[in-house]
Amino acid sequence: MNKLKKYLGIVWLCLAPAIIYFLIKGATANIDLAGKKDINNPVIWIIIIGIFTPIAIGLMIFGWYAWKNEFEKPPTNSAKNNVS
């Protein structure tokens, strides 16, 4: 199971930039100021890309941690690190 998590980390690392690339490619192909449909509106594409880019970055970070086996390590004592 640990190897599966590790190799899926590579999938997440590769998937995140691909998602951003295809979103931008789709936006440039579909934006047309003379178009009448919603898909031709640049505002819609800005909103979609603005929402999904942080999600893709989070997916990439998750993939990095999975690849480096960071989820295997037990948590440290949080009482020592608590600054109150």
Backbone as numpy.savetxt, mean C-alpha at the origin, in Angstrom:
# Nx Ny Nz CAx CAy CAz Cx Cy Cz
4.65 -22.43 8.03 3.83 -21.23 8.03 4.69 -19.98 8.03
5.83 -20.05 8.73 6.70 -18.88 8.78 7.30 -18.57 7.41
7.64 -19.63 6.64 8.16 -19.41 5.29 7.09 -18.80 4.39
5.86 -19.24 4.57 4.77 -18.69 3.78 4.61 -17.20 4.06
4.66 -16.81 5.34 4.57 -15.40 5.69 5.72 -14.61 5.09
6.90 -15.19 5.12 8.08 -14.51 4.60 7.96 -14.29 3.09
7.53 -15.31 2.36 7.43 -15.17 0.92 6.24 -14.31 0.50
5.19 -14.32 1.30 4.09 -13.40 1.01 4.50 -11.95 1.25
5.50 -11.74 2.12 6.04 -10.40 2.30 6.62 -9.85 1.01
7.26 -10.71 0.23 7.78 -10.28 -1.07 6.63 -9.93 -2.01
5.56 -10.70 -1.94 4.39 -10.41 -2.78 3.82 -9.05 -2.43
3.70 -8.74 -1.15 3.16 -7.44 -0.73 4.10 -6.31 -1.15
5.41 -6.56 -1.04 6.38 -5.54 -1.45 6.27 -5.23 -2.94
6.03 -6.22 -3.74 5.92 -6.02 -5.19 4.53 -5.51 -5.59
3.53 -5.89 -4.84 2.16 -5.52 -5.19 1.88 -4.03 -4.96
2.45 -3.46 -3.92 2.16 -2.07 -3.59 2.59 -1.09 -4.69
3.83 -1.13 -5.19 4.17 -0.22 -6.29 3.38 -0.51 -7.56
3.02 -1.78 -7.78 2.22 -2.11 -8.96 0.84 -1.48 -8.88
0.25 -1.47 -7.69 -1.06 -0.84 -7.50 -0.98 0.64 -7.82
0.02 1.31 -7.29 0.17 2.75 -7.54 0.40 3.01 -9.03
1.24 2.17 -9.66 1.51 2.34 -11.08 0.23 2.21 -11.91
-0.56 1.16 -11.65 -1.77 0.95 -12.44 -2.83 2.01 -12.16
-2.87 2.55 -10.96 -3.80 3.65 -10.69 -3.42 4.89 -11.50
-2.14 5.21 -11.51 -1.71 6.40 -12.27 -1.86 6.16 -13.77
-1.56 4.96 -14.22 -1.73 4.62 -15.64 -3.20 4.72 -16.03
-4.08 4.20 -15.19 -5.52 4.29 -15.46 -6.01 5.72 -15.46
-5.46 6.53 -14.57 -5.87 7.93 -14.52 -5.46 8.65 -15.79
-4.22 8.45 -16.22 -3.77 9.15 -17.43 -4.50 8.66 -18.68
-4.92 7.41 -18.68 -5.65 6.89 -19.85 -7.10 7.36 -19.88
-7.69 7.59 -18.72 -9.13 7.89 -18.68 -9.48 9.35 -18.49
-8.56 10.17 -18.04 -8.89 11.58 -17.84 -9.03 12.27 -19.19
-10.19 12.84 -19.38 -10.48 13.59 -20.60 -11.41 14.72 -20.21
-10.94 15.94 -20.37 -11.74 17.09 -19.94 -13.01 17.24 -20.78
-13.01 16.72 -21.99 -14.19 16.80 -22.84 -15.15 15.64 -22.59
-14.73 14.68 -21.79 -15.57 13.50 -21.53 -16.75 13.84 -20.64
-17.81 13.07 -20.78 -19.05 13.32 -20.03 -19.25 12.37 -18.85
-18.46 11.30 -18.79 -18.66 10.31 -17.73 -17.84 10.68 -16.49
-18.18 10.06 -15.36 -17.46 10.32 -14.11 -16.01 9.86 -14.17
-15.74 8.81 -14.95 -14.38 8.28 -15.01 -13.44 9.25 -15.72
-13.99 10.19 -16.48 -13.18 11.17 -17.19 -12.84 12.38 -16.33
-13.40 12.46 -15.15 -13.20 13.61 -14.27 -11.89 13.46 -13.50
-10.98 14.45 -13.60 -9.71 14.31 -12.89 -9.85 14.37 -11.37
-10.89 15.01 -10.86 -11.08 15.11 -9.41 -11.31 13.73 -8.81
-12.08 12.91 -9.49 -12.35 11.55 -9.01 -11.04 10.76 -8.92
-10.18 10.89 -9.93 -8.92 10.17 -9.95 -7.97 10.67 -8.86
-7.97 11.96 -8.61 -7.13 12.50 -7.53 -7.58 11.93 -6.19
-8.87 11.84 -5.98 -9.40 11.28 -4.73 -9.03 9.81 -4.61
-9.21 9.05 -5.68 -8.91 7.61 -5.65 -7.43 7.38 -5.38
-6.56 8.09 -6.10 -5.12 7.93 -5.90 -4.71 8.41 -4.52
-5.32 9.47 -4.05 -5.00 9.99 -2.71 -5.39 9.04 -1.59
-6.43 8.26 -1.80 -6.86 7.31 -0.78 -6.03 6.03 -0.84
-5.78 5.53 -2.03 -5.12 4.23 -2.16 -3.61 4.28 -2.05
-2.99 5.43 -2.23 -1.53 5.51 -2.10 -1.06 5.23 -0.67
-1.65 5.84 0.37 -1.22 5.47 1.73 -1.53 4.00 2.08
-2.61 3.46 1.53 -2.90 2.05 1.76 -1.82 1.18 1.14
-1.40 1.52 -0.08 -0.35 0.76 -0.75 0.99 0.90 -0.02
1.27 2.07 0.51 2.51 2.26 1.27 2.47 1.42 2.54
1.33 1.38 3.21 1.17 0.52 4.38 1.33 -0.95 4.04
0.83 -1.35 2.88 1.00 -2.72 2.42 2.47 -3.03 2.19
3.19 -2.05 1.67 4.62 -2.24 1.43 5.38 -2.35 2.76
5.04 -1.54 3.72 5.67 -1.62 5.04 5.37 -2.97 5.69
4.13 -3.41 5.59 3.75 -4.71 6.13 4.55 -5.82 5.46
4.73 -5.74 4.15 5.52 -6.73 3.42 6.97 -6.74 3.86
7.52 -5.55 4.11 8.91 -5.45 4.58 9.08 -6.13 5.94
8.16 -5.87 6.84 8.23 -6.50 8.15 8.04 -8.01 8.06
7.16 -8.45 7.18 6.96 -9.89 7.01 8.21 -10.53 6.42
8.85 -9.87 5.48 10.07 -10.41 4.87 11.21 -10.49 5.89
11.30 -9.53 6.78 12.37 -9.50 7.78 12.02 -10.28 9.05
10.91 -11.00 9.06 10.47 -11.81 10.20 10.31 -10.99 11.48
9.87 -9.77 11.37 9.67 -8.93 12.55 8.49 -9.40 13.39
7.59 -10.15 12.79 6.43 -10.62 13.54 6.75 -11.85 14.38
7.95 -12.38 14.23 8.39 -13.54 15.01 8.87 -13.14 16.40
9.39 -11.93 16.52 10.00 -11.50 17.78 8.92 -11.21 18.83
9.15 -11.65 20.05 8.18 -11.33 21.10 8.27 -9.85 21.46
7.19 -9.27 21.90 7.22 -7.86 22.27 8.09 -7.64 23.50
8.71 -6.49 23.57 9.51 -6.15 24.74 8.59 -5.69 25.86
9.13 -5.54 27.03 8.37 -5.10 28.18 7.94 -3.66 27.95
6.66 -3.42 27.86 6.17 -2.08 27.58 6.22 -1.19 28.83
6.36 -1.77 30.01 6.41 -0.96 31.24 7.69 -0.16 31.27
8.79 -0.66 30.73 10.07 0.07 30.72 10.02 1.22 29.70
9.30 1.00 28.61 9.26 2.00 27.54 8.18 3.02 27.73
7.31 2.86 28.70 6.22 3.79 28.91 6.74 5.05 29.57
6.60 6.17 28.89 7.05 7.46 29.42 5.83 8.19 29.95
5.68 8.21 31.26 4.52 8.89 31.85 4.98 9.87 32.87
